[in-house]
Amino acid sequence: MKKRILQIVLLAFLPLLLHAQEFRVIGYLPQYKISFIDKICIEYLTHLNIAFANPDSQGIIKTFKNDIKPAVERAHYYNVKALISLGGGHLLPEWKTAWTKYLQPSNRSYFISNIMYYVRENRLDGVDVDLEWKDVDKNYSGFILELRDSLHAAGKLITAALPGKHRYANISDEALHAFDFINLMAYDACGPWNPHRPGQHSSIEFASKCIAYWTEKQGMAPGKLSLGLPCYGYNFNDPSKVYGFYYRSMLERQLEYMNADQVGGMYYNGIPTIKSKTQMAFEKTGGVMMWELSQDAVDSLEEYSLLKAVYETVQVNRELIKEDFSIRVYPNPHTHFVYIESNKAEEEAEINLFNQQGILILNKRQKLDVPVIHLETKDLKSGKYPLTVKIGNTVQMHTIIKS
């Protein structure tokens, strides 16, 4: 029973632990639609993933279409991190050949040096790897580990786009955990490849199953996951010709469609569903990812954009956990104890201490008859421990360091 109570307390505080750091809002933008960078509300993002770049026959990374530097500059102007996404779901034959060649151990160092050169030349903040299905071969994991080492040494991010409910056999545990975070493609549960089975390709239920798959079955830390949200849908009205369409096109037909998920045989995600998924992501993961921004509502329809719906949902949640009382934890680092000092004397505080795996190891309530709480830590091993202090409906999050 005691273990069950601790589990319930941990679940209640999981959103707070996840968002001691900033909740990610990641948007992909195809490089051939780079002109949309001036149409989207980029300030609503935390990360911009420019898609895609691939190696040529000489192992040189190229986007093959447009210069990405203006998009990177605009992202940085709004303090948004810009990454290049490598690969993509539909590689040209020459790109496939190049990937197969340059993932091999004998070519890997040369190839990674070319990737790092591209990152430096374009002032990027990291690399997103979006190799899919058969392109994730036996050399993939070794490549990821070496690329991780080079990027982290330069202070850059390495992320990945992976299927919502499938782990490629060639991704080792070490490679999986090498990513700073993973963007779950929680969509395309159905589509043109099976025209006689129409339905919602990205339901709330499917999103929930994707999160559960990666956290419960694959052991991924929730904070490392970003839930994918689609800005597009599929039209099943004619089974002989099933095709994709943009969310924006639904609003161009009729503005009220922004609140729907289905119009006839057309299935997509409207604003209510996107807000519900974002709320789910806030409670169970470290962020959301959107594919892709040019398909969203822009220009005169910007008020009804899905990105705006995400931003509004995140802001509401941030308000709920905002800091409106002061806490000082000292000494920190410490050896045997810490003091927790508050300006909220005469009120009861709930104190929760977690280990590095996010497991609750201490839960206590104490009335602040005096504004200082003494917390014994002599039995803890050296390391960092998340701490939450809750007074009323507001919570502050800190990290205590045991020497």
N, C-alpha and C positions, 0 to 999 in steps of 0.2 A: 504493500500500500504506500509506504514511504517513497519508493522508487517511482510509483505512478504519479504521486503528488509533485515530485521534482520534475518529471517529464512535462506535466501540465504547466508548471511555472516557467520552464524553459521555452515551451511553445508560445507562451504569452509574451516573452521578452525577445523572441527570435527576430521580429522585425526591427527592434531597437538595436540588437547586436549587428544585424546585417547592414544597418545604415549609420553605424558609427562613422563609416566613410560614405562618400557621396553615392547616391543611387545613380546608376548609369542609365543614360538614354542614348542609345547608339543608332545612328541612321546610315544606311548604305545609300550611296549615290553613284550610279554608273558613270564612268569617265566620259562616255559618249553623250551623256546628258549633263555635262558639267555646267552648262549655261543656267541650269536650275538653281545653282548655288545662290543666285541673287533673288530667287523667288521664295525660298523656304525660310522659315524662322529658325535659323541656325543657332540662335541664342538659347533655344529650348533643348539643345543637345548637350551631351558631355563629350561624345566621340563621333567623329565623322569618318566612315569607312568608304574610301574611294575604290570602286570596283570596275574593272579588274586589271591587274598587270600580269604579264606572263613572260617567260624567257623565249628569246629567239633561238635560232640554231646554234649560236655562239654562246648561249647562256647569259646574254645581256637582258636585263629586265626592262620591259617597255610597256607602255599603255597602248601603243599602236594608233591612237586616235588624237587625243588632245593633251595639251599641257595642263598638268594638275596644280601647278604652283599657285594660280589665282585662288583656287578653292582652299588650298592649304592656308594661304595668307588670310582669307576671310574667316576660316575656322579659328585661327590663332587670334584674330582681332577680338573675337567673342570668347576667348579663353576656352575654346573647344579643342580637344586633341584630335589630330588628323592621322589616320592610318591608311596604308595602302593594302588592299585586299588582293592576295595572289590566287590565281587559279580561276575558280568559277565552275558552275555546273555543266557548262557546255564548252569544252575546249576544242579548238581547231586541231586537226590532225598534226600539224607541225608543232603546236604547243604540247600536245600529248607526248610526242617523240622527245621533245626537249626536256620535259619534266622527268620522263623515264631515265633519260641519260644523266641528268644533272643531280638527281637524288642519289645516285650511286656513290658509295664511299670514296671512290677514286676521284670523283669530280666535285664532291660536296664542298670542300673548302673554297675552291675557286668560285663556285656558284654563290655561296653565302657571302663571299667578299663582294660580288656584284650586287647582291641584294642590299648590303650595307651601304655601298656607294650610292645606290638609288635613294635610300632612306636619307642619307646625308645631303645629297644634292637637292632634294625636294623638301628638306626641313621637316620630315615626318616624325611623328611621335611613336611609331611602331609599325608592326606588320600583322595583318590578319591572314591566316592561312585557310583558304576555302577550296582545298582539293577534295573531291567527292568520289565515292563509290570505287570503281576499279582504278582510279588514279591514286588511291591511297594504297600503295604497294608495300612490299616488304622492306623497302628502304626509307619509308616515311618517318618512322619513329626516331631513327638515328639522325635524320635530317632535322627534325623538330628540336631534338636535344642540343645539337650543335648551333642551330639558329638561335635558340633560346639563350645560350651562353653568350653569343656575340651581341644580341640585342640588349640583354640585361647589363652586360659590361659597358654598353654605351648609354645606359639609363633609358632604354626604349622598351615598349610593350610587345608581347607576343600573344596573340589571341587566335581563336579558331571559330569557324562556323561548322557545326556538326548537326546531323539529323536529329529530329525531335525525339525519336524512340529507337534509335539504332546506334550501336557502337561498332565501328569498323574493326575487323579482326586484327588488322595490322597496326592498331594503335596500342602500344604497351601502356601499362599503368604509369610508368615514369614519364612517358611522353604526354599522356593525358593530363597529368598534374603539373606539367611544365608550363602550361598556358596560364597567363595572368587571369583570363576569364574566357568563357566559352559562350558563343551565341547559338542558342538552340533554334533550329529551323522548324518551329512548331506550326507548320502549315503544309499544304500539299498532301493531306491525308487522302485526298481523291483528286481526280483531274482528267484531262483529255486522254490519258493512257488507259482509262477504264470508263469509256463514255456511257455505258449502260448502268453505272452505279452512281447516279447524281447525289449530291448532298453537300453539306458544309465541310470545306476542306480545312478549316482552322477554327474549330469550336472551342468553347471554354473548357469542356470536358477533355478534349484532346490536349489542350495546353496543360491542364492539371496532370494528366497522365505522363506527359513529357517531363515535367519537373520531377515527378515521383520516380520515373525510370532512372534519371541521372543521379538523384540524391540517394534513393533507397537501394537500387540494384547496382549502380556503378560507384557509389561511395563518394560522389563529388560534393564538396562543400557548397551549400546553397548560395553563399555570397559570390562564388565563382561563376554562377550561371546567369545568363541574360535571356529572358523569354522573348522569342521571336513573334512579331506582330506583322500581319500582311496588310499592305496598302492596295491589294488587288483581290479579284475573285475569279470564279469560273462560271461560264454560261453553258448550262446543260439543256437549253431549250430544244436544240436540235442534236440528237445523239450522233448524227453523222458528221457534225462539225462543232465539237466542244472547244471553246477557246477562252483565253484569259482576258480580263478587262480591268481597268483602273477604278479605284474607289472614286476618283474625281469625276469619271464619266457618269456615275450614278447621280451625282448632284447636278450635273449638267442636264440630265433628263428631268429630274424633279428634286427639289431641295429637301423635301421631307424624307427622301430615301436615306438621309444621313443617319436616321435612327433605326434603320432596318438592317437585317442580315440576309434577307432573301426577298427577291422580287421575281415572282414566277419561278423559272428555272435558273435564276442567277443568284449565286451564293457568294457572300463577302462578309466583312466585318464592318459594322457601323459604329458610330460613336459610343453607344451604351456598352457594347461588347468590348471595345478597346479599353474603355475606362474600367470595366470589370476585370479584364485581364491584367491591366496595369496595377490595380489594387492587389490582385493575387500575386503578381510578381513582387510588389513591395513587401508583402508579408512572407514570401517564400523563397525569394531569390535576391540577387544583387543588382538587377536592372532589367531593362527591356531593349529589344533590338527591332528596328523597322526595316522591312524590305518592301519597296524602296521609295525614297523620298519624292522622286519625280512623279510617282503615281498618286500622291496625296493631293488634297485640295490646295490650290495656290491662287495667286492673284485675287480676283474679286470673291473667290470662295474660301479664302484663307481662314476666315472666321470659323469655318466648319471642318478644319483639317483634323486628321487623326493625331498628328504630332501635337497640336494644341490640346487635344483631349488628354493625351498622355501627360503633358506638362501640368495641366490643371489638377490632375489626380495626384501627381507627385507633390505639388505644392500644398495641397490639402493635408497630405500625410506629414509633410515637413512641419507644418504648423502644429500638428498634434504632438510632435516630440520636441518642439523648440524649447530652448533653455530660457526659463524665466526666474530662476533662482541661482544663486552662486554656490559653487562647491570648490573647496580646495583640498587636495589630497597630498599629504606630506608625512615624512620624507619620501621622496620618490625619485630614484631607486631607494630601496630600504632593505633591511635584513630580517627583523623579527616582528615588526608591527608598523602600521600606518595610522595616521589620524585623518579623519574626514571632518572637515570644518564647513559649516553652512551658515548662511544668514537667516535661515528659517527656524529660529528657536521656537520652542513650545509646540512644534508640529511633529507628527510621527513620520519616520522615514522607513522605506523598505529598501534593504541593501541586498544586492545579489552579486555574487562573485562567480566567474566562470573560468574553466581551464582553457588551454589553447585550442582544444577541440570544440569549444562552445558548450561544454557540459556544465550544468550548474553544480557548484561544489559548496556554496554557502548561501543561505537565505535567512535573513533575520529582519525583524521589525524592532525599531527602537524609537521611543519618543525623545525628541530633542530637548530634554529639560535644560541641557547645556548645549551650546552649538558645536561641540566637538564629540566625535565618536571614535573610540579606540578599537581598532580591528587587528586581532592577532593573526600573524602570517608565518610564525616560526616553523610550522610543519609543511609549508609549501616548498617545492623544489624551485630552483632558480628559473626565471623566465618571465614572460608577460602574461598578465591576467586581466581580461575585460571586467570592468566593474560598472554596475548601474546603481544609481541612487534615485529612488522615486519618492516624491512628495506630492500628495494630491494626484492630479492627473498628468503631471509633467515629470520627465525623466532626464537625468544627465548621465552621460556615458564617459568613462575614463578608462585608462589602462594603467594598472599598477605594475611596477617592475621589481621583482624579487631578486636581489643580488646573490 
